[in-house]
Amino acid sequence: MSKINKYKQVLENTNLYRAEWHSNVKPMLQKTLGEIIEQASLTKATIIERDNIDNLESIVLDLGRSSSGISENIDDSGVKRTMIKSNGSLIYQQLFNGKIIVMIVSPHIEGYGQPKPPTTIEILRPDELKAPFIIRHMELFLKDITEWEDFDDEQPQKSNTIGFTPAGFAPEEAAN
């Protein structure tokens, strides 16, 4: 019987979380993100509400699109095609169960490589999402887009080592 009660509670939580999204979370996100945009002077940032699918809605802080400064020569006549840069976004989206997934979409240049898939920061219940969390998410977002803009080969690379590393040994030591 306890498994049935647990299942019923989870279903009820979904309904409660969905109601909380509309009554508290969505307005709080719009207000807090708006204040951050204003205080940080992010003049090109916009807050987009995506509500075309009920109960899978999202609030997006979007930095928009711009010219990348890169253009492709189409032919010998001097015609060029400008490559557009998507400047990145911070997404708060409802999941099927009413919880909220927080994701970062890194910048990318259309037609130049493949964009990275969105990075999940965390999944929260509506009552867990407070302004300090949003500020922390914004800090992570700014770190991500700054690192993307400042890309070079001096960044530390994650090890792609496959195999066993004995405890207490760094990967370089284990290879010797």
N, CA, C and O of each residue as an XYZ file, in Angstrom:
704
protein
N       0.806     -1.187      0.000
C       0.000      0.000      0.000
C       0.859      1.265      0.000
O       0.434      2.286     -0.541
N       2.045      1.226      0.587
C       2.886      2.417      0.654
C       3.353      2.849     -0.742
O       3.522      4.043     -0.988
N       3.561      1.903     -1.649
C       3.961      2.263     -3.012
C       2.830      2.974     -3.740
O       3.075      3.904     -4.509
N       1.614      2.552     -3.509
C       0.455      3.207     -4.121
C       0.316      4.624     -3.573
O       0.054      5.563     -4.324
N       0.489      4.774     -2.274
C       0.411      6.102     -1.666
C       1.518      7.015     -2.173
O       1.289      8.200     -2.417
N       2.705      6.472     -2.330
C       3.833      7.245     -2.874
C       3.503      7.707     -4.291
O       3.736      8.866     -4.635
N       2.967      6.816     -5.107
C       2.586      7.147     -6.489
C       1.536      8.258     -6.508
O       1.650      9.207     -7.283
N       0.529      8.145     -5.669
C      -0.528      9.159     -5.601
C       0.042     10.508     -5.160
O      -0.373     11.553     -5.661
N       0.983     10.485     -4.233
C       1.607     11.723     -3.766
C       2.417     12.382     -4.883
O       2.392     13.604     -5.028
N       3.125     11.588     -5.662
C       3.905     12.126     -6.782
C       2.980     12.767     -7.810
O       3.282     13.840     -8.333
N       1.855     12.115     -8.103
C       0.884     12.693     -9.041
C       0.325     14.008     -8.509
O       0.173     14.970     -9.262
N       0.023     14.050     -7.236
C      -0.492     15.282     -6.622
C       0.566     16.385     -6.661
O       0.254     17.549     -6.910
N       1.826     16.003     -6.410
C       2.918     16.981     -6.473
C       3.001     17.614     -7.858
O       3.230     18.818     -7.974
N       2.820     16.826     -8.898
C       2.856     17.359    -10.260
C       1.820     18.463    -10.420
O       2.125     19.527    -10.959
N       0.609     18.221     -9.960
C      -0.444     19.239    -10.044
C      -0.087     20.478     -9.231
O      -0.288     21.605     -9.685
N       0.442     20.267     -8.033
C       0.841     21.394     -7.182
C       1.971     22.193     -7.819
O       1.941     23.424     -7.807
N       2.969     21.505     -8.376
C       4.109     22.181     -9.005
C       3.663     22.997    -10.212
O       4.137     24.114    -10.420
N       2.755     22.441    -11.005
C       2.261     23.160    -12.180
C       1.517     24.426    -11.768
O       1.680     25.476    -12.390
N       0.707     24.331    -10.728
C      -0.011     25.510    -10.235
C       0.971     26.551     -9.687
O       0.791     27.750     -9.898
N       1.987     26.095     -8.999
C       3.010     26.982     -8.437
C       3.767     27.724     -9.539
O       4.120     28.890     -9.369
N       4.016     27.060    -10.661
C       4.686     27.694    -11.799
C       3.917     28.947    -12.216
O       4.500     30.018    -12.388
N       2.622     28.801    -12.373
C       1.805     29.916    -12.858
C       1.628     31.012    -11.812
O       1.700     32.197    -12.137
N       1.399     30.628    -10.572
C       1.081     31.627     -9.556
C       2.308     32.355     -9.011
O       2.231     33.545     -8.703
N       3.439     31.654     -8.888
C       4.607     32.268     -8.234
C       5.891     32.248     -9.051
O       6.568     33.269     -9.175
N       6.224     31.098     -9.605
C       7.544     30.937    -10.223
C       7.702     31.820    -11.462
O       8.677     32.564    -11.573
N       6.770     31.742    -12.374
C       6.883     32.511    -13.614
C       6.992     34.014    -13.350
O       7.890     34.655    -13.897
N       6.103     34.607    -12.524
C       6.255     36.040    -12.247
C       7.574     36.374    -11.540
O       8.193     37.397    -11.831
N       8.000     35.514    -10.618
C       9.254     35.753     -9.903
C      10.448     35.700    -10.854
O      11.360     36.521    -10.749
N      10.450     34.734    -11.787
C      11.533     34.647    -12.771
C      11.577     35.899    -13.636
O      12.645     36.474    -13.845
N      10.427     36.319    -14.136
C      10.385     37.504    -14.995
C      10.880     38.738    -14.250
O      11.639     39.535    -14.802
N      10.459     38.898    -13.013
C      10.863     40.056    -12.209
C      12.360     40.009    -11.908
O      13.069     40.990    -12.132
N      12.837     38.881    -11.406
C      14.243     38.763    -11.004
C      15.174     38.871    -12.204
O      16.181     39.577    -12.142
N      14.853     38.183    -13.293
C      15.696     38.277    -14.491
C      15.677     39.698    -15.061
O      16.700     40.192    -15.535
N      14.523     40.349    -15.013
C      14.430     41.736    -15.469
C      15.326     42.656    -14.656
O      15.996     43.526    -15.212
N      15.339     42.469    -13.347
C      16.199     43.272    -12.474
C      17.672     43.012    -12.767
O      18.478     43.942    -12.775
N      18.025     41.755    -13.007
C      19.414     41.417    -13.323
C      19.827     42.078    -14.633
O      20.919     42.639    -14.728
N      18.966     42.014    -15.641
C      19.265     42.641    -16.935
C      19.503     44.140    -16.752
O      20.447     44.701    -17.309
N      18.646     44.773    -15.973
C      18.765     46.214    -15.746
C      20.038     46.558    -14.981
O      20.780     47.454    -15.385
N      20.296     45.856    -13.882
C      21.470     46.142    -13.053
C      22.771     45.850    -13.783
O      23.768     46.540    -13.573
N      22.771     44.834    -14.639
C      23.985     44.452    -15.362
C      24.124     45.194    -16.689
O      25.108     45.006    -17.403
N      23.154     46.027    -17.020
C      23.149     46.774    -18.293
C      23.306     45.840    -19.494
O      24.055     46.129    -20.427
N      22.597     44.732    -19.456
C      22.599     43.805    -20.590
C      21.523     44.278    -21.572
O      20.437     43.703    -21.649
N      21.843     45.322    -22.310
C      20.847     46.016    -23.132
C      20.250     45.159    -24.234
O      19.118     45.399    -24.653
N      20.983     44.168    -24.711
C      20.454     43.324    -25.795
C      19.705     42.096    -25.279
O      19.152     41.330    -26.068
N      19.685     41.908    -23.968
C      19.010     40.748    -23.382
C      17.504     40.975    -23.353
O      17.031     42.085    -23.110
N      16.767     39.908    -23.605
C      15.308     39.958    -23.507
C      14.835     38.742    -22.714
O      15.511     37.715    -22.644
N      13.671     38.890    -22.129
C      13.046     37.774    -21.429
C      11.898     37.302    -22.310
O      10.988     38.064    -22.636
N      11.962     36.041    -22.685
C      10.971     35.458    -23.588
C      10.173     34.423    -22.813
O      10.735     33.573    -22.123
N       8.862     34.508    -22.935
C       7.985     33.501    -22.343
C       7.529     32.576    -23.461
O       6.896     33.014    -24.421
N       7.853     31.306    -23.333
C       7.408     30.312    -24.316
C       6.291     29.500    -23.675
O       6.511     28.728    -22.742
N       5.091     29.696    -24.200
C       3.930     29.054    -23.587
C       3.046     28.341    -24.608
O       1.845     28.181    -24.386
N       3.628     27.920    -25.709
C       2.833     27.260    -26.746
C       2.440     25.830    -26.375
O       1.544     25.263    -27.001
N       3.085     25.237    -25.377
C       2.700     23.906    -24.899
C       2.380     24.023    -23.414
O       3.257     24.316    -22.601
N       1.121     23.792    -23.070
C       0.705     23.873    -21.673
C       1.503     22.909    -20.803
O       1.712     21.752    -21.168
N       1.939     23.394    -19.665
C       2.674     22.635    -18.659
C       4.060     22.187    -19.105
O       4.682     21.348    -18.454
N       4.540     22.735    -20.196
C       5.947     22.605    -20.599
C       6.482     23.994    -20.972
O       7.311     24.142    -21.870
N       5.989     24.988    -20.265
C       6.339     26.373    -20.559
C       7.767     26.674    -20.114
O       8.365     25.932    -19.335
N       8.295     27.782    -20.630
C       9.631     28.193    -20.216
C       9.740     29.709    -20.186
O       9.007     30.427    -20.866
N      10.673     30.161    -19.382
C      11.086     31.558    -19.332
C      12.555     31.553    -19.737
O      13.364     30.827    -19.161
N      12.891     32.372    -20.735
C      14.233     32.365    -21.308
C      14.830     33.762    -21.233
O      14.216     34.728    -21.686
N      16.021     33.872    -20.665
C      16.804     35.091    -20.782
C      17.667     34.887    -22.014
O      18.579     34.060    -22.013
N      17.377     35.641    -23.061
C      18.028     35.442    -24.361
C      18.885     36.653    -24.694
O      18.419     37.790    -24.615
N      20.123     36.413    -25.063
C      21.017     37.500    -25.451
C      20.935     37.819    -26.939
O      21.702     38.636    -27.448
N      20.008     37.175    -27.633
C      19.736     37.525    -29.017
C      20.752     37.000    -30.013
O      21.547     36.104    -29.729
N      20.689     37.593    -31.178
C      21.579     37.217    -32.287
C      22.261     38.465    -32.800
O      21.757     39.579    -32.659
N      23.419     38.253    -33.398
C      24.174     39.379    -33.951
C      25.043     38.875    -35.100
O      25.169     37.672    -35.329
N      25.631     39.817    -35.806
C      26.583     39.440    -36.845
C      27.823     38.888    -36.148
O      28.290     39.451    -35.159
N      28.343     37.798    -36.665
C      29.532     37.190    -36.068
C      30.809     37.910    -36.488
O      31.865     37.729    -35.882
N      30.699     38.735    -37.542
C      31.893     39.357    -38.099
C      32.583     38.444    -39.100
O      33.600     38.815    -39.686
N      32.033     37.250    -39.296
C      32.576     36.276    -40.247
C      31.627     36.212    -41.426
O      30.408     36.174    -41.256
N      32.193     36.200    -42.621
C      31.345     36.075    -43.804
C      31.990     35.128    -44.802
O      33.212     35.004    -44.878
N      31.138     34.471    -45.555
C      31.568     33.492    -46.538
C      31.504     34.130    -47.928
O      30.484     34.709    -48.303
N      32.593     34.024    -48.685
C      32.595     34.492    -50.073
C      31.790     33.508    -50.907
O      32.121     32.324    -50.974
N      30.727     34.001    -51.545
C      29.833     33.138    -52.308
C      30.381     32.865    -53.709
O      30.335     31.732    -54.189
N      30.896     33.899    -54.356
C      31.473     33.732    -55.694
C      32.470     34.854    -55.943
O      32.768     35.641    -55.044
N      32.983     34.924    -57.165
C      34.000     35.909    -57.510
C      33.464     37.330    -57.648
O      34.250     38.262    -57.818
N      32.168     37.516    -57.580
C      31.591     38.848    -57.756
C      31.655     39.692    -56.489
O      31.257     40.857    -56.500
N      32.143     39.124    -55.418
C      32.238     39.869    -54.164
C      31.040     39.706    -53.247
O      30.968     40.342    -52.195
N      30.096     38.854    -53.640
C      28.930     38.608    -52.797
C      29.354     37.765    -51.595
O      30.052     36.761    -51.738
N      28.922     38.192    -50.412
C      29.285     37.490    -49.180
C      28.034     37.159    -48.385
O      27.044     37.889    -48.416
N      28.100     36.048    -47.678
C      27.021     35.646    -46.770
C      27.547     35.784    -45.340
O      28.516     35.137    -44.944
N      26.875     36.644    -44.588
C      27.265     36.868    -43.200
C      26.811     35.698    -42.337
O      25.687     35.216    -42.474
N      27.682     35.250    -41.457
C      27.325     34.187    -40.514
C      26.795     34.835    -39.240
O      27.416     35.741    -38.683
N      25.646     34.361    -38.792
C      24.960     34.928    -37.636
C      25.400     34.206    -36.363
O      25.553     32.985    -36.343
N      25.600     34.985    -35.308
C      25.977     34.418    -34.016
C      24.774     34.484    -33.077
O      24.176     35.544    -32.892
N      24.427     33.338    -32.488
C      23.470     33.305    -31.387
C      24.282     33.513    -30.129
O      25.249     32.792    -29.884
N      23.898     34.495    -29.328
C      24.725     34.931    -28.206
C      24.522     34.157    -26.911
O      25.184     34.445    -25.914
N      23.617     33.179    -26.906
C      23.421     32.337    -25.730
C      22.157     32.684    -24.971
O      21.584     33.760    -25.141
N      21.728     31.747    -24.124
C      20.525     31.969    -23.325
C      20.537     31.107    -22.062
O      21.207     30.078    -21.975
N      19.759     31.586    -21.092
C      19.556     30.898    -19.822
C      18.078     30.524    -19.782
O      17.210     31.390    -19.897
N      17.794     29.224    -19.617
C      16.429     28.724    -19.766
C      15.928     28.110    -18.449
O      16.629     27.344    -17.788
N      14.704     28.473    -18.102
C      13.977     27.852    -16.996
C      12.744     27.219    -17.617
O      11.847     27.931    -18.067
N      12.683     25.889    -17.648
C      11.581     25.205    -18.315
C      10.920     24.198    -17.390
O      11.582     23.484    -16.636
N       9.588     24.161    -17.471
C       8.835     23.145    -16.741
C       9.120     21.782    -17.358
O       9.222     21.653    -18.578
N       9.245     20.790    -16.527
C       9.311     19.416    -16.986
C       7.910     18.816    -16.941
O       6.989     19.442    -16.415
N       7.739     17.644    -17.470
C       6.443     16.966    -17.497
C       5.837     16.803    -16.108
O       4.618     16.718    -15.960
N       6.694     16.760    -15.093
C       6.215     16.532    -13.722
C       6.103     17.822    -12.910
O       5.897     17.780    -11.697
N       6.240     18.968    -13.581
C       6.096     20.249    -12.915
C       7.363     20.796    -12.293
O       7.402     21.958    -11.887
N       8.410     19.971    -12.211
C       9.687     20.475    -11.712
C      10.288     21.384    -12.784
O       9.800     21.423    -13.913
N      11.338     22.109    -12.433
C      11.916     23.101    -13.330
C      13.353     22.723    -13.637
O      14.166     22.540    -12.731
N      13.655     22.608    -14.917
C      15.021     22.352    -15.356
C      15.642     23.690    -15.747
O      15.021     24.500    -16.435
N      16.868     23.906    -15.301
C      17.602     25.127    -15.601
C      18.739     24.748    -16.541
O      19.543     23.867    -16.237
N      18.796     25.432    -17.698
C      19.788     25.082    -18.719
C      20.470     26.330    -19.266
O      19.915     27.428    -19.246
N      21.686     26.128    -19.753
C      22.439     27.169    -20.445
C      22.616     26.726    -21.891
O      23.016     25.594    -22.165
N      22.315     27.631    -22.807
C      22.624     27.413    -24.217
C      23.804     28.325    -24.538
O      23.684     29.549    -24.495
N      24.935     27.720    -24.858
C      26.143     28.485    -25.167
C      25.994     29.192    -26.508
O      25.203     28.775    -27.355
N      26.756     30.262    -26.695
C      26.742     30.919    -28.007
C      27.212     29.959    -29.093
O      27.900     28.976    -28.814
N      26.837     30.252    -30.319
C      27.355     29.516    -31.461
C      27.172     30.354    -32.715
O      26.348     31.267    -32.761
N      27.950     30.026    -33.719
C      27.876     30.718    -35.010
C      27.244     29.762    -36.005
O      27.750     28.664    -36.239
N      26.131     30.194    -36.588
C      25.404     29.360    -37.545
C      26.274     29.122    -38.776
O      26.826     30.059    -39.353
N      26.387     27.865    -39.163
C      27.200     27.506    -40.320
C      28.667     27.309    -40.000
O      29.462     27.067    -40.909
N      29.050     27.404    -38.741
C      30.441     27.227    -38.317
C      30.460     26.219    -37.184
O      30.306     26.579    -36.017
N      30.649     24.966    -37.529
C      30.643     23.912    -36.534
C      29.241     23.624    -36.022
O      28.263     24.205    -36.492
N      29.158     22.732    -35.066
C      27.879     22.343    -34.479
C      27.704     23.024    -33.127
O      28.647     23.079    -32.338
N      26.509     23.543    -32.850
C      26.294     24.113    -31.520
C      26.332     23.027    -30.450
O      25.943     21.884    -30.689
N      26.808     23.406    -29.269
C      26.797     22.475    -28.136
C      25.357     22.251    -27.704
O      24.544     23.171    -27.783
N      25.026     21.055    -27.252
C      23.685     20.870    -26.682
C      23.567     21.695    -25.402
O      24.581     21.998    -24.772
N      22.352     22.061    -25.010
C      22.197     22.825    -23.770
C      22.805     22.079    -22.581
O      22.743     20.852    -22.500
N      23.386     22.838    -21.675
C      23.970     22.287    -20.455
C      22.950     22.409    -19.328
O      22.464     23.503    -19.041
N      22.633     21.301    -18.700
C      21.712     21.322    -17.566
C      22.474     21.749    -16.317
O      23.495     21.158    -15.964
N      21.963     22.782    -15.656
C      22.559     23.230    -14.397
C      21.986     22.419    -13.250
O      22.728     21.869    -12.436
N      20.646     22.346    -13.188
C      20.000     21.568    -12.141
C      18.505     21.469    -12.414
O      17.964     22.160    -13.277
N      17.860     20.598    -11.664
C      16.410     20.453    -11.696
C      15.908     20.749    -10.286
O      16.398     20.183     -9.309
N      14.918     21.648    -10.195
C      14.424     22.103     -8.902
C      12.916     21.950     -8.801
O      12.206     22.000     -9.805
N      12.437     21.764     -7.579
C      11.007     21.876     -7.313
C      10.696     23.368     -7.272
O      11.568     24.159     -6.910
N       9.493     23.774     -7.626
C       9.173     25.204     -7.645
C       9.480     25.933     -6.335
O       9.935     27.076     -6.367
N       9.242     25.295     -5.187
C       9.497     25.972     -3.911
C      10.986     26.117     -3.606
O      11.357     26.865     -2.702
N      11.841     25.415     -4.343
C      13.294     25.518     -4.142
C      13.912     26.669     -4.935
O      15.014     27.115     -4.614
N      13.223     27.152     -5.959
C      13.771     28.186     -6.836
C      13.556     29.563     -6.216
O      12.439     30.078     -6.187
N      14.637     30.143     -5.724
C      14.612     31.456     -5.073
C      15.601     32.377     -5.782
O      16.440     31.919     -6.556
N      15.496     33.682     -5.512
C      16.349     34.677     -6.174
C      17.847     34.367     -6.072
O      18.547     34.525     -7.072
N      18.384     33.930     -4.907
C      19.819     33.626     -4.858
C      20.229     32.524     -5.854
O      21.341     32.543     -6.381
N      19.327     31.573     -6.104
C      19.613     30.532     -7.092
C      19.721     31.157     -8.483
O      20.614     30.819     -9.259
N      18.809     32.060     -8.782
C      18.792     32.697    -10.100
C      20.071     33.501    -10.303
O      20.636     33.501    -11.397
N      20.526     34.179     -9.266
C      21.783     34.927     -9.356
C      22.935     33.964     -9.618
O      23.803     34.248    -10.444
N      22.952     32.831     -8.924
C      24.013     31.831     -9.157
C      23.942     31.283    -10.574
O      24.974     31.097    -11.218
N      22.728     31.021    -11.069
C      22.568     30.542    -12.450
C      23.099     31.588    -13.434
O      23.758     31.247    -14.417
N      22.810     32.848    -13.166
C      23.286     33.917    -14.039
C      24.811     33.991    -14.031
O      25.430     34.219    -15.070
N      25.412     33.797    -12.863
C      26.876     33.784    -12.784
C      27.451     32.644    -13.626
O      28.434     32.838    -14.340
N      26.845     31.455    -13.547
C      27.299     30.322    -14.360
C      27.125     30.613    -15.850
O      27.990     30.280    -16.660
N      26.007     31.235    -16.202
C      25.736     31.601    -17.587
C      26.784     32.592    -18.092
O      27.330     32.412    -19.180
N      27.067     33.628    -17.317
C      28.072     34.611    -17.724
C      29.459     33.980    -17.843
O      30.225     34.334    -18.739
N      29.783     33.056    -16.954
C      31.067     32.336    -17.039
C      31.127     31.541    -18.342
O      32.148     31.549    -19.030
N      30.036     30.858    -18.679
C      29.989     30.047    -19.891
C      30.158     30.898    -21.149
O      30.967     30.571    -22.017
N      29.402     31.982    -21.247
C      29.479     32.783    -22.477
C      30.806     33.530    -22.573
O      31.304     33.764    -23.674
N      31.387     33.908    -21.428
C      32.697     34.562    -21.438
C      33.769     33.588    -21.892
O      34.628     33.943    -22.699
N      33.728     32.352    -21.377
C      34.699     31.343    -21.811
C      34.547     31.038    -23.292
O      35.544     30.819    -23.980
N      33.314     31.021    -23.799
C      33.098     30.768    -25.224
C      33.717     31.889    -26.048
O      34.403     31.625    -27.036
N      33.485     33.127    -25.656
C      34.023     34.276    -26.393
C      35.544     34.322    -26.334
O      36.188     34.776    -27.279
N      36.125     33.854    -25.226
C      37.567     33.944    -25.018
C      38.274     32.624    -25.308
O      39.375     32.392    -24.809
N      37.659     31.761    -26.104
C      38.196     30.431    -26.387
C      39.626     30.489    -26.911
O      39.952     31.293    -27.785
N      40.463     29.632    -26.367
C      41.801     29.395    -26.923
C      42.298     28.036    -26.446
O      41.632     27.359    -25.662
N      43.461     27.651    -26.920
C      43.966     26.322    -26.582
C      44.704     26.287    -25.242
O      45.267     25.255    -24.879
N      44.710     27.394    -24.508
C      45.362     27.418    -23.207
C      44.425     26.987    -22.083
O      44.833     26.903    -20.924
N      43.163     26.714    -22.432
C      42.205     26.252    -21.429
C      42.582     24.833    -21.010
O      42.961     24.025    -21.858
N      42.487     24.518    -19.728
C      42.779     23.139    -19.314
C      41.778     22.180    -19.943
O      40.571     22.423    -19.923
N      42.281     21.115    -20.488
C      41.432     20.124    -21.149
C      41.098     19.007    -20.176
O      41.928     18.613    -19.357
N      39.888     18.505    -20.271
C      39.504     17.358    -19.453
C      40.211     16.132    -19.985
O      40.370     15.967    -21.194
N      40.627     15.291    -19.092
C      41.328     14.079    -19.481
C      40.373     13.117    -20.179
O      39.257     12.883    -19.717
N      40.830     12.569    -21.295
C      40.060     11.561    -22.011
C      40.631     10.173    -21.768
O      40.391      9.246    -22.541
N      41.402     10.040    -20.667
C      42.049      8.783    -20.351
C      41.004      7.711    -20.074
O      40.053      7.921    -19.322
N      41.205      6.567    -20.695
C      40.333      5.429    -20.470
C      41.150      4.388    -19.719
O      42.292      4.105    -20.082
N      40.570      3.828    -18.685
C      41.275      2.776    -17.970
C      41.301      3.027    -16.484
O      40.615      3.910    -15.969
N      42.100      2.238    -15.808
C      42.174      2.251    -14.353
C      43.278      3.176    -13.892
O      44.385      3.139    -14.429
N      42.988      4.015    -12.890
C      44.001      4.846    -12.266
C      44.040      4.469    -10.792
O      43.046      4.640    -10.086
N      45.172      3.960    -10.318
C      45.256      3.574     -8.909
C      45.007      4.767     -7.992
O      45.369      5.894     -8.328
N      44.397      4.527     -6.846
C      44.124      5.588     -5.884
C      45.420      6.250     -5.461
O      46.420      5.573     -5.220
N      45.407      7.576     -5.370
C      46.592      8.308     -4.928
C      47.531      8.687     -6.052
O      48.518      9.384     -5.813
N      47.255      8.248     -7.283
C      48.109      8.575     -8.402
C      47.379      9.524     -9.336
O      46.193      9.341     -9.611
N      48.084     10.539     -9.824
C      47.525     11.402    -10.864
C      47.593     10.618    -12.164
O      48.428      9.721    -12.282
N      46.744     10.923    -13.149
C      46.761     10.169    -14.407
C      48.149     10.131    -15.068
O      48.524      9.125    -15.670
N      48.919     11.248    -14.950
C      50.261     11.279    -15.566
C      51.184     10.275    -14.880
O      51.978      9.602    -15.537
N      51.070     10.178    -13.516
C      51.911      9.261    -12.760
C      51.566      7.810    -13.071
O      52.452      6.957    -13.133
N      50.291      7.533    -13.265
C      49.854      6.176    -13.521
C      50.344      5.686    -14.883
O      50.541      4.488    -15.085
N      50.537      6.615    -15.807
C      50.986      6.238    -17.148
C      52.468      5.910    -17.173
O      52.929      5.231    -18.090
N      53.231      6.380    -16.179
C      54.686      6.157    -16.168
C      55.073      4.856    -15.540
O      56.259      4.537    -15.461
